[in-house]
Amino acid sequence: MWGRRGRWAGPGGAEELRARRREREAALRRARRQEQLVSKRLLREDSAAAEGGRDGAETVPDPLSEDEVLELLRGMQRGSEDRKRSLSRLRRALQNKDTQQKFVRLDGSIRTLVGLFTSSLADVQMEAARCLHELSHSSDPAVAEACLPATSYLLTYLSGHSVEFTELCLYTLGNLVVESEAVRKQLLPQGIIPVLASCIQSPHEAVLEGLGYVLSQLLQAKEAPAEIVPLVLDSVLPQHMLRLVCSGLKAGTGAAVEFAWCLHYIVCSHTADAALLSLGALPALATLLLDLASETPPDAPEGLELSFLQQHPFIVQEGLWLLNNLTADEPFFCSALLALDLLPALLQLLPCSPMAAALVLTVLCNIAEKGPALCQQLHQALPLLLPALALPDPQAVGQGLELLHLLFLHCPEVAADFIRQGGQRALEQHQSSPELQERARALLDLAGQPAGASTTGPCHGTVSAFP
């Protein structure tokens, strides 16, 4: 941690700094995951609009009594008109948690609903699918597990001709797999991964986005590294995911973001590094970032998200998060990034936005942590770090200061060059900032030490050739 006299502590302090940064990143990932991925998704807005424009966020209906639920079940077993009307009323009623539980406890209820889901009448089949979709959104795992008899049909209908129906089946599957291990254990032998691999070649963006949602839910499971990731790697999914992420500007931003998260979870499993590298993930993502950077309009209004076009939010962020996870704990990927000459591409992203700058500097910190040999190669980035210290975002500046600290410790001559290039003035401007002044003072003190005073010794060594 930061010493009271404004110096970094010894080796233990550096480790604490790393731990603190990891905790900060993990908290952000958890927040993003809870907001975007783990929370189940409803296509209720679409079905409501189709029926006359009702708002999908309408008030939850009052619970039905057991007799009322039983009457709906009887209506579902009558003629086609009663059946459709009862299914429509049931779908609305299943938005209530108590009604969901009453329905699944009724003997034969799920069997009847699955029977209608396999009906040859398209309108009856769609209403039954919407009822299953409402049940899949339940926060009660028992309700999700009650839907187990429908899973094989949900997979079968992913090859259907209706985009709306296929999309509904995908989001129902994604909702079912997120909490219930029993559902996942049933779907894997049923061949969910080969089915998804077939669907990923669909020309429809809505299908691809829903597919990415299902896959990201599967890849978050606790058993994913051992049981799911190997199946994904043995399929055609990784190469198509990378293609869709890198062609997001043409194929659709929503699908690109979903598959970027899928790649994120595969990387976090620590079982696919070589496979992703063999697919050319690093140069492909770096090229994507440069392509996005080139689209920044010269007269972009201040505050435009990521300084990029509004229709392409988050793509740069997602790519940088992926690079962060690749380099966080793996010296191999740090060396690969430098050996593939991707450092210039990263440095070009520094002025794009505060968030992009913070993530770029985080990736560079991952590299600098690996020791003197890699710090020697980062020495060339020093002239571009000076402008980064003038950024208005404290988080980005803080990451820049942490990077300088690592470079100074591992390569004392970097500190001397930094001072010669005007670094002292760049640091002194932060001495009035309560959040940054201790760090800036500590760096000035560290830069003023004789080279022999460093605990790491002079910078030496080279990186072994990248295979």
C-alpha positions as CSV (number, residue, x, y, z in Angstrom):
1,M,0.0,0.0,0.0
2,W,1.0,3.6,-0.1
3,G,3.4,4.5,2.7
4,R,2.7,7.4,5.0
5,R,5.7,9.1,3.8
6,G,4.5,8.9,0.2
7,R,6.6,5.9,-0.9
8,W,5.5,2.6,-2.2
9,A,6.1,-0.2,0.3
10,G,8.5,-3.1,-0.5
11,P,7.7,-6.2,-2.4
12,G,4.7,-7.0,-0.2
13,G,3.3,-3.5,-1.0
14,A,3.5,-4.2,-4.7
15,E,1.6,-7.4,-4.2
16,E,-1.1,-5.5,-2.2
17,L,-1.4,-3.0,-5.0
18,R,-1.9,-5.8,-7.5
19,A,-4.5,-7.5,-5.2
20,R,-6.4,-4.2,-4.8
21,R,-6.5,-3.7,-8.6
22,R,-7.7,-7.2,-9.1
23,E,-10.5,-6.7,-6.5
24,R,-11.5,-3.5,-8.2
25,E,-11.7,-5.2,-11.6
26,A,-13.6,-8.2,-10.1
27,A,-16.2,-5.9,-8.6
28,L,-16.7,-4.2,-11.9
29,R,-17.0,-7.6,-13.7
30,R,-19.5,-8.8,-11.1
31,A,-21.6,-5.7,-11.5
32,R,-21.6,-5.9,-15.3
33,R,-22.4,-9.6,-15.2
34,Q,-25.4,-9.1,-12.8
35,E,-26.8,-6.3,-14.9
36,Q,-26.4,-7.8,-18.3
37,L,-26.0,-11.6,-18.2
38,V,-27.1,-13.4,-15.0
39,S,-30.4,-11.6,-14.8
40,K,-32.8,-13.6,-16.9
41,R,-34.3,-12.0,-20.0
42,L,-37.9,-11.7,-21.1
43,L,-39.3,-11.3,-24.6
44,R,-42.6,-10.2,-23.1
45,E,-42.4,-6.8,-24.8
46,D,-42.4,-8.4,-28.2
47,S,-45.4,-10.6,-27.5
48,A,-47.3,-7.7,-25.9
49,A,-46.7,-5.5,-28.9
50,A,-47.9,-8.2,-31.3
51,E,-51.2,-8.3,-29.3
52,G,-51.9,-4.6,-29.6
53,G,-49.0,-2.6,-28.2
54,R,-49.4,-3.2,-24.5
55,D,-46.4,-2.2,-22.5
56,G,-44.3,-5.2,-21.6
57,A,-43.4,-3.6,-18.2
58,E,-47.1,-3.6,-17.1
59,T,-48.2,-4.4,-13.5
60,V,-47.8,-8.0,-12.3
61,P,-51.3,-9.5,-12.1
62,D,-52.9,-10.7,-8.9
63,P,-52.3,-14.4,-8.0
64,L,-55.0,-16.9,-9.2
65,S,-56.6,-19.3,-6.8
66,E,-55.9,-23.0,-7.3
67,D,-59.4,-23.5,-8.7
68,E,-58.8,-20.7,-11.2
69,V,-55.5,-22.3,-12.3
70,L,-57.2,-25.7,-12.6
71,E,-60.0,-24.1,-14.8
72,L,-57.3,-22.7,-17.1
73,L,-55.7,-26.1,-17.3
74,R,-59.1,-27.7,-18.3
75,G,-59.6,-25.0,-20.9
76,M,-56.2,-25.9,-22.4
77,Q,-57.5,-29.4,-22.9
78,R,-60.7,-28.4,-24.8
79,G,-61.3,-27.3,-28.4
80,S,-58.9,-25.1,-30.3
81,E,-60.6,-21.8,-29.5
82,D,-60.8,-22.5,-25.8
83,R,-57.3,-23.7,-25.9
84,K,-55.9,-20.6,-27.4
85,R,-57.9,-18.3,-25.1
86,S,-56.8,-20.3,-22.0
87,L,-53.2,-20.3,-23.0
88,S,-53.3,-16.5,-23.5
89,R,-54.8,-16.0,-20.1
90,L,-52.3,-18.5,-18.6
91,R,-49.3,-16.6,-20.0
92,R,-50.5,-13.4,-18.4
93,A,-51.2,-15.2,-15.1
94,L,-47.8,-16.8,-15.0
95,Q,-46.2,-13.4,-14.6
96,N,-47.2,-13.9,-10.9
97,K,-44.8,-16.0,-8.9
98,D,-47.5,-17.6,-6.7
99,T,-49.5,-18.6,-9.8
100,Q,-46.3,-20.1,-11.3
101,Q,-45.9,-22.4,-8.3
102,K,-49.6,-23.4,-8.2
103,F,-49.5,-24.3,-11.9
104,V,-46.3,-26.5,-11.8
105,R,-47.7,-28.3,-8.7
106,L,-50.9,-29.3,-10.6
107,D,-50.8,-32.9,-11.8
108,G,-50.4,-33.0,-15.6
109,S,-49.9,-29.3,-16.0
110,I,-46.4,-29.3,-17.6
111,R,-47.3,-32.4,-19.6
112,T,-50.3,-30.6,-21.1
113,L,-48.3,-27.5,-21.8
114,V,-45.5,-29.4,-23.5
115,G,-48.1,-31.3,-25.5
116,L,-49.4,-27.9,-26.8
117,F,-45.9,-26.7,-27.4
118,T,-45.5,-29.6,-29.9
119,S,-48.8,-28.8,-31.5
120,S,-49.1,-28.6,-35.3
121,L,-51.1,-25.4,-34.9
122,A,-48.6,-22.5,-35.1
123,D,-50.6,-20.1,-33.0
124,V,-51.2,-22.6,-30.3
125,Q,-47.6,-23.6,-30.3
126,M,-46.4,-20.0,-30.0
127,E,-48.7,-19.3,-27.1
128,A,-47.5,-22.5,-25.3
129,A,-43.9,-21.3,-26.0
130,R,-44.7,-18.0,-24.4
131,C,-46.0,-19.7,-21.3
132,L,-42.8,-21.8,-21.0
133,H,-40.9,-18.6,-21.4
134,E,-42.7,-17.0,-18.5
135,L,-42.0,-20.1,-16.4
136,S,-38.3,-20.0,-17.4
137,H,-38.0,-16.5,-16.0
138,S,-39.0,-17.6,-12.5
139,S,-36.4,-17.1,-9.7
140,D,-37.6,-20.4,-8.1
141,P,-35.2,-23.2,-9.3
142,A,-38.1,-25.7,-8.7
143,V,-40.1,-24.0,-11.4
144,A,-37.2,-24.1,-13.9
145,E,-36.7,-27.8,-13.2
146,A,-40.4,-28.5,-13.7
147,C,-39.8,-27.4,-17.3
148,L,-37.2,-30.2,-17.9
149,P,-39.6,-32.2,-20.1
150,A,-39.6,-29.3,-22.6
151,T,-35.8,-29.1,-23.1
152,S,-35.5,-31.6,-25.9
153,Y,-38.3,-29.9,-27.9
154,L,-36.7,-26.5,-27.3
155,L,-33.5,-27.8,-28.9
156,T,-35.4,-29.4,-31.8
157,Y,-37.2,-26.2,-32.6
158,L,-34.0,-24.2,-32.9
159,S,-33.9,-25.4,-36.4
160,G,-37.4,-24.0,-37.1
161,H,-38.2,-21.6,-39.9
162,S,-39.7,-18.9,-37.7
163,V,-37.2,-16.4,-36.5
164,E,-39.5,-15.2,-33.7
165,F,-40.2,-18.7,-32.5
166,T,-36.5,-19.7,-32.6
167,E,-35.6,-16.6,-30.7
168,L,-38.2,-17.4,-28.0
169,C,-36.8,-20.9,-27.7
170,L,-33.3,-19.6,-27.3
171,Y,-34.1,-17.1,-24.5
172,T,-36.2,-19.8,-22.7
173,L,-33.2,-22.1,-22.8
174,G,-30.9,-19.4,-21.6
175,N,-33.2,-18.6,-18.7
176,L,-33.4,-22.3,-17.7
177,V,-29.7,-23.1,-17.7
178,V,-28.5,-20.2,-15.6
179,E,-29.6,-21.4,-12.2
180,S,-30.4,-25.1,-12.6
181,E,-27.6,-27.6,-12.7
182,A,-30.2,-30.3,-13.3
183,V,-31.3,-28.6,-16.5
184,R,-27.7,-28.2,-17.7
185,K,-27.0,-31.9,-17.0
186,Q,-29.9,-32.8,-19.1
187,L,-29.2,-30.5,-22.0
188,L,-25.5,-31.5,-22.5
189,P,-26.2,-35.1,-23.4
190,Q,-29.1,-33.9,-25.5
191,G,-26.6,-32.2,-27.7
192,I,-27.1,-28.5,-26.9
193,I,-23.5,-27.6,-28.0
194,P,-23.8,-29.2,-31.5
195,V,-27.2,-27.6,-31.9
196,L,-25.8,-24.2,-31.0
197,A,-22.9,-24.8,-33.4
198,S,-25.4,-25.3,-36.2
199,C,-27.4,-22.2,-35.3
200,I,-24.4,-19.9,-35.2
201,Q,-24.4,-19.9,-39.0
202,S,-27.9,-18.3,-39.1
203,P,-28.2,-15.1,-41.1
204,H,-30.5,-13.6,-38.6
205,E,-29.1,-11.2,-36.0
206,A,-31.9,-11.9,-33.5
207,V,-31.1,-15.6,-33.6
208,L,-27.4,-15.0,-33.2
209,E,-27.9,-12.6,-30.2
210,G,-30.1,-15.1,-28.5
211,L,-27.6,-17.9,-29.2
212,G,-24.9,-15.8,-27.6
213,Y,-27.1,-15.3,-24.6
214,V,-27.6,-19.1,-24.1
215,L,-23.9,-19.8,-24.6
216,S,-22.8,-17.1,-22.2
217,Q,-25.2,-18.5,-19.5
218,L,-23.7,-22.0,-20.0
219,L,-20.2,-20.7,-19.8
220,Q,-20.8,-19.1,-16.4
221,A,-21.7,-22.4,-14.8
222,K,-19.4,-23.7,-12.1
223,E,-18.9,-26.9,-14.1
224,A,-18.1,-25.0,-17.3
225,P,-14.3,-25.3,-17.3
226,A,-14.4,-29.1,-16.9
227,E,-17.5,-30.0,-18.8
228,I,-18.7,-27.3,-21.1
229,V,-15.7,-25.4,-22.4
230,P,-14.0,-28.6,-23.8
231,L,-17.2,-29.3,-25.8
232,V,-17.3,-25.8,-27.1
233,L,-13.6,-25.9,-28.1
234,D,-14.3,-29.2,-30.0
235,S,-17.0,-27.5,-32.1
236,V,-16.9,-24.8,-34.7
237,L,-18.3,-22.2,-32.2
238,P,-15.0,-20.5,-31.2
239,Q,-14.0,-19.6,-34.8
240,H,-17.5,-18.3,-35.6
241,M,-17.7,-16.4,-32.3
242,L,-14.4,-14.6,-33.1
243,R,-15.7,-13.9,-36.6
244,L,-18.9,-12.4,-35.3
245,V,-17.1,-10.3,-32.7
246,C,-14.7,-8.9,-35.3
247,S,-17.5,-8.3,-37.8
248,G,-19.8,-6.7,-35.3
249,L,-20.1,-3.5,-37.3
250,K,-21.7,-5.4,-40.1
251,A,-23.3,-8.4,-38.5
252,G,-24.9,-6.6,-35.5
253,T,-23.5,-5.0,-32.3
254,G,-25.8,-7.0,-30.0
255,A,-24.6,-10.4,-31.2
256,A,-21.0,-9.1,-31.2
257,V,-21.2,-8.1,-27.5
258,E,-22.8,-11.4,-26.5
259,F,-20.0,-13.4,-28.2
260,A,-17.4,-11.1,-26.7
261,W,-18.7,-12.1,-23.3
262,C,-18.6,-15.8,-24.3
263,L,-14.9,-15.4,-25.2
264,H,-14.4,-13.6,-21.9
265,Y,-15.8,-16.6,-20.0
266,I,-13.8,-19.1,-22.0
267,V,-10.6,-17.1,-21.3
268,C,-11.5,-17.0,-17.6
269,S,-11.7,-20.9,-17.6
270,H,-7.9,-21.0,-18.2
271,T,-8.4,-24.0,-20.5
272,A,-8.5,-22.4,-23.9
273,D,-5.4,-20.2,-24.2
274,A,-3.7,-22.2,-26.9
275,A,-6.9,-22.7,-28.9
276,L,-7.8,-19.0,-29.0
277,L,-4.2,-18.1,-29.9
278,S,-4.3,-20.6,-32.8
279,L,-7.4,-18.9,-34.1
280,G,-5.6,-15.6,-34.2
281,A,-7.6,-14.0,-31.5
282,L,-5.0,-11.4,-30.5
283,P,-4.3,-9.9,-33.9
284,A,-7.9,-10.1,-34.9
285,L,-9.1,-8.2,-31.8
286,A,-6.3,-5.6,-32.1
287,T,-7.3,-5.0,-35.8
288,L,-10.9,-4.6,-34.6
289,L,-9.9,-2.0,-32.1
290,L,-8.0,-0.1,-34.7
291,D,-10.9,-0.2,-37.2
292,L,-13.2,1.2,-34.6
293,A,-10.7,3.9,-33.7
294,S,-10.5,4.9,-37.3
295,E,-14.2,5.5,-37.4
296,T,-14.1,8.3,-34.8
297,P,-15.5,11.4,-36.6
298,P,-13.0,14.3,-36.4
299,D,-15.8,16.6,-35.1
300,A,-17.3,14.2,-32.6
301,P,-19.2,16.0,-29.9
302,E,-17.7,15.9,-26.4
303,G,-19.2,13.2,-24.2
304,L,-20.1,10.8,-27.1
305,E,-19.7,7.4,-25.5
306,L,-16.1,6.0,-26.1
307,S,-15.7,8.9,-28.6
308,F,-17.1,6.4,-31.0
309,L,-20.2,6.3,-33.0
310,Q,-23.3,5.8,-30.8
311,Q,-24.4,2.7,-32.7
312,H,-21.2,0.9,-31.6
313,P,-21.0,1.2,-27.8
314,F,-19.0,-1.2,-25.7
315,I,-17.1,-2.9,-28.5
316,V,-13.7,-1.4,-27.7
317,Q,-14.4,-2.0,-24.0
318,E,-15.2,-5.7,-24.6
319,G,-12.1,-6.2,-26.7
320,L,-9.9,-4.6,-24.0
321,W,-11.5,-6.6,-21.3
322,L,-10.7,-9.7,-23.2
323,L,-7.1,-8.6,-23.6
324,N,-7.0,-7.8,-19.9
325,N,-8.1,-11.3,-19.0
326,L,-5.6,-12.9,-21.5
327,T,-2.7,-11.0,-20.0
328,A,-3.7,-10.9,-16.3
329,D,-2.1,-14.1,-15.1
330,E,-0.3,-15.5,-18.2
331,P,3.3,-14.3,-19.0
332,F,2.9,-16.2,-22.3
333,F,0.1,-13.9,-23.6
334,C,2.0,-10.8,-22.4
335,S,5.0,-11.9,-24.4
336,A,2.8,-12.8,-27.4
337,L,1.2,-9.4,-27.4
338,L,4.6,-7.7,-27.6
339,A,6.0,-10.2,-30.0
340,L,3.1,-9.7,-32.4
341,D,3.8,-6.0,-32.3
342,L,0.4,-5.1,-30.9
343,L,1.7,-2.4,-28.5
344,P,1.4,0.4,-31.0
345,A,-2.2,-0.6,-31.6
346,L,-3.0,-0.4,-27.9
347,L,-1.2,2.9,-27.5
348,Q,-3.3,4.5,-30.2
349,L,-6.4,3.8,-28.1
350,L,-5.2,5.9,-25.1
351,P,-6.8,9.2,-26.3
352,C,-10.1,7.5,-27.3
353,S,-11.9,7.8,-24.0
354,P,-11.3,7.6,-20.2
355,M,-12.6,4.1,-20.0
356,A,-10.5,2.9,-22.9
357,A,-7.4,4.6,-21.5
358,A,-7.9,3.0,-18.1
359,L,-8.3,-0.5,-19.7
360,V,-5.2,0.0,-22.0
361,L,-3.1,1.1,-19.0
362,T,-4.4,-1.9,-17.1
363,V,-3.2,-4.3,-19.8
364,L,0.2,-2.6,-19.8
365,C,0.3,-3.0,-16.0
366,N,-0.4,-6.7,-16.5
367,I,2.7,-6.8,-18.8
368,A,4.9,-4.7,-16.6
369,E,4.2,-6.9,-13.6
370,K,5.9,-9.8,-15.3
371,G,9.4,-8.3,-14.7
372,P,12.4,-6.5,-16.2
373,A,12.5,-8.2,-19.6
374,L,9.0,-7.1,-20.6
375,C,9.4,-3.7,-18.9
376,Q,12.4,-3.1,-21.2
377,Q,10.1,-3.4,-24.2
378,L,7.5,-1.1,-22.6
379,H,10.2,1.6,-22.3
380,Q,9.4,2.6,-25.9
381,A,5.9,3.6,-24.8
382,L,7.2,6.3,-22.3
383,P,6.6,9.3,-24.6
384,L,2.9,8.4,-24.9
385,L,2.5,7.9,-21.1
386,L,3.1,11.6,-20.5
387,P,-0.2,12.7,-22.2
388,A,-2.0,9.9,-20.3
389,L,-1.1,11.6,-17.0
390,A,-3.0,14.7,-18.2
391,L,-6.2,12.9,-18.8
392,P,-9.2,14.2,-16.8
393,D,-10.2,10.8,-15.5
394,P,-8.6,9.9,-12.1
395,Q,-8.9,6.2,-12.7
396,A,-7.0,6.3,-15.9
397,V,-4.3,8.6,-14.4
398,G,-4.1,6.2,-11.4
399,Q,-3.5,3.3,-13.7
400,G,-0.8,5.4,-15.5
401,L,0.9,6.1,-12.2
402,E,0.8,2.4,-11.3
403,L,2.4,1.5,-14.6
404,L,5.2,4.1,-14.1
405,H,5.8,2.6,-10.6
406,L,6.3,-0.9,-12.1
407,L,8.6,0.5,-14.8
408,F,10.6,2.5,-12.4
409,L,11.1,-0.5,-10.1
410,H,12.1,-2.9,-12.8
411,C,14.0,-0.5,-15.1
412,P,15.6,2.4,-13.2
413,E,16.7,4.0,-16.4
414,V,13.0,4.5,-17.3
415,A,12.7,6.9,-14.4
416,A,15.7,8.9,-15.6
417,D,14.2,9.1,-19.1
418,F,10.9,10.1,-17.7
419,I,12.3,13.0,-15.8
420,R,14.3,14.1,-18.9
421,Q,11.1,14.1,-21.0
422,G,9.3,16.5,-18.6
423,G,7.8,13.8,-16.3
424,Q,8.4,15.9,-13.2
425,R,6.0,18.6,-14.4
426,A,3.5,15.9,-15.3
427,L,3.6,14.5,-11.8
428,E,3.6,17.8,-10.0
429,Q,0.3,18.8,-11.5
430,H,-1.3,16.0,-9.4
431,Q,0.1,17.1,-6.1
432,S,-3.0,19.1,-5.3
433,S,-5.3,16.1,-6.0
434,P,-6.2,14.3,-2.7
435,E,-6.7,11.1,-4.7
436,L,-3.4,11.2,-6.6
437,Q,-1.0,13.3,-4.6
438,E,0.6,10.6,-2.6
439,R,1.2,8.5,-5.6
440,A,2.7,11.4,-7.6
441,R,5.0,12.3,-4.7
442,A,6.1,8.7,-4.3
443,L,7.0,8.5,-8.0
444,L,9.0,11.7,-7.8
445,D,10.9,10.3,-4.8
446,L,11.5,7.0,-6.6
447,A,12.7,8.8,-9.7
448,G,15.2,10.8,-7.6
449,Q,16.9,7.7,-6.2
450,P,20.2,6.6,-7.6
451,A,19.9,3.7,-10.0
452,G,21.6,1.3,-7.5
453,A,19.0,2.0,-4.9
454,S,16.3,0.1,-6.7
455,T,15.3,-3.2,-5.1
456,T,15.1,-4.9,-8.5
457,G,18.5,-3.9,-10.0
458,P,19.1,-2.6,-13.5
459,C,16.9,-3.6,-16.4
460,H,18.3,-6.4,-18.4
461,G,17.4,-9.5,-20.4
462,T,15.3,-10.1,-23.5
463,V,12.1,-11.9,-24.2
464,S,12.4,-15.3,-25.7
465,A,11.3,-15.6,-29.3
466,F,7.6,-16.1,-29.7
467,P,7.0,-19.6,-31.2
